[in-house]
Amino acid sequence: MYTVAQLIGGVWGAGGEGGELVVRDPADDSPVATVPVATADEVAKAVEAARGVAADWAVTDPAERAAALHRAADAVEAAAEELAQATTAEMGKPLDDARGGVTAGIGTLRQYAELGPLRGGRTLHGGHVALDFMTPEPRGVVAAITPWNDPVAVSCGLLGAALVTGNVVLYKPSERTPATGWLLARALDAALPAGVLSLLTGGAEVGAALAGQDVDVVAHVGSTATGRAIAAAGARTGAKVLLENGGSDPLVIDNGVDPVWAADQAALGCFANAGQICVAVERIYVHRDVAEDFVDALIQRAEALTVGPGREPGTQLGPLVDRRHRDHVHGQVTAAVAEGARLRTGGELPDGPGAFYPATVVSDCRHEMVLVREETFGPVAPVVVVDSFSEGLRCAADSPYGLAATVLTGSMSHAHRAWRELPVGTVKVNAVFGGAPGGAAQPRRGSGQGFGYGPELLDEFSTVKTVHIEAPGGGHW
């Protein structure tokens, strides 16, 4: 059992008068953590305390801030196994995947520690007796509201970029993974000046209270509905809002590709982390000429997955985060079957404890079904058969979301059509996951706004001041 504490104004154990919540292991429903719930007054006090130290951190030398972030990365690395174990206990991710998320988070902290001091402004060409330049400055107080599906990697991205650019941060982890957030905050706080990082815990009401406060940036990774509520709050307060929200990412499979290889890619995209990945494959458009062989191979991949608690070695498919989410996933599957889709494997609620759900393949889907149109966020592969690559692209583009998309094709011209025509932030060709280090993502439409990750995230947490200095009286200095 983890006993989580809040960090407010440099003091651990502060606040929590709003009561207590208990987090349970989604594999067996056993209690994992007890967590204090911040009140609205405590949130306001945390913002006030952060505002009090913001000026000092803002004028700290960039190299010194970077060195602090390197020390923070060292501290996270020292706590890596405990962080991975907590992630698995709280949300069910297989332990090897959880370790990978922690490793990614450490790498992101180090990336921003290296990039932070290298950023500069630019000189403008004005009059001979004047000096004109543009220089980046921190925005001030950042509220970071992070998700449960990859809690360390995502949090390290937002926290690292915000801190190294000179902002102070109020960190609110998901109520489904607060112990992971607490362990991460402890590691980071040990390397930072007191008060630069605060930790607030609790449910949606705490996130709403934080987003409504007088902060300078609200950065949120999570559902589209919550992101829209945060955007509305930002419109009232004037805070800049960064959002990476829901998605229904398509996979388009062209004629002529190897259906077995395509099934391997689809299984990875649909079933990794039980489908609980922001850029998971949520809908598949496969060319009719390869559809039958593709679906047969995908069923084999789904049925071959090793299912069990994430903490058990060899587990490939752990539980969903909780039974409430499992009900959402199963509801979309049963509705699609009732509308004429064909359940090929999975799709049944297993007996026993926990929030397990099998890898599920649903064929004969139609583009307008809720299972295809809306975010499922579970280990489900809905398959729509199309008659041409153009039809697949057209259906893939027809979505209220705009996070990412994948295309499998042997045609270079089709690959170029895909990245030009798909209205999403990230297009991947012939690989459902992957990308060069330092890559950024800029979601669109219902999937959010602003850059996430990469060097561009440093710019999101900065503002630019333009300066004109002229000799008095128009003379020389």
C-alpha positions, 0 to 999 in steps of 0.5 A: 500500500502506498500512502500518498502525500501532497506537496504544497509550497515546498511542504510535504503532507500539506492539505488533503482536507477534502477527504481520501480516495482509495486506488485499487489494482485492476487485476484483483481489486485489492487496495493499492494506495490511499490518496488525499483529496485537495480542496478548492482552498488548498488549490488556491493556496498552492497557486499562491505559493507557486506564484511566490517563487516563480520570479526567482526560478525564472531568473535562475541561469538556464544552465543551472536549471538544466543541471537541476533537471539532470539531477532530477533525471538521476533521481527518477532513474534511481526510483525507476523500478518502484515507479514501474511497479506502482504503474502496474499496480495502479493501472494494470500495464504489463511490467515490462511496458511500465519499465519502458515508460519510465525509461522513456520519461528519464530520456525525455528529462535528459533531452530537455536538460540538454536543449533548455540552455541552447535556446535563444532569441534573435537579433533584429536589424534596426538603426545603427544607434539602436539595439533590437532583439527578441528573447524567450521568457518563462510564462510563469505558473504551469498547471500540468494535468496528466493521464493514467495510461502512461503516467511517467513518460507523459508527466516527464515530458510536460514537467521537464519542458516547463521546468527547464524553461523557467516555469514553476509547476503545479502537478496533478496526476490522474486519480487512477495513478496518483501513487505513481505521480507521488513517487515521481514528484518525490524524485523530482522535488529532491533535485529542485529548489523548494516550491518550484514543484507542487503536487495536488491529488484528487479527482476531476474536481481538483483538476477543474479547480486548478484549471480555473485558477489564475495560472499562466498555462494549463497543459492537459493530456486526457479525454476530449471532454475534459480538454474542452472544459479546460479550454473553456476555463482558459478562455475565462482566465486568460491562461494558455491551454495545451491539449493532447486529447482523445483520438480514433486513430485509423489504420489504412491497409492498401492492396498488395501488402502482405496480410500477415505482416499487416496483421502483426502491425494491427495487433501491435497497434490495437492490443499494446497496453490493452489498447490504452495508448493515445495513438493506438489503432482504433479503426482499420480500413483494409482493401477488399483484396487482402481483407480475408487473409488479414482478418484471419491472421489478426484473429490468430494474433489476438488469440495468441496473446498471453493474458494476466496481471501485469505484474506476472512475467510474460503477460502481454495483455493486462487488465483495463484500468478499471471496470467502469472503463471496461463497461465502456469498451464492452458497450461499444462492442456489443452495440456494433454487433447489435448493428450487424458487425460480426464478432470474430474473437473476444468480446465477452466479459470474463469471469473472476475479479479484475477489469480484464477484457480479451483482445477482440476482433470485430469484422463487417463493421461500417464506418458510421458505427460508434465503435469506429467513429468514437474513441474506444481505448481498449483492446478492440480491432474494428475492421471495415472493408474498403474497395480502394485506397482512396476510399480508405483514405477518405474514411480515415480522414472523416473523423472529429479527431486528428491525433495520428494515422497509419498507412501500410502500403508498398506504393510511394505515391500512396504514401505521399498521398496519405501524409498530404491528405490525412488531417492529423498531427502525425502520419506513420507509413508502414509502422504503427509506432516509432519515430526519430528522437525529438519528434513533436506532435501537434494534434488537431480538431477534437484531439487537442491543440499545441505541440506536445513533446519535442523541442517545440514544447519548450516554445509552448512553455515560453513567451517572447519579449521584443526589446528596442533600446535606442541611444538617448536623444537619437545620438551615440552611446 
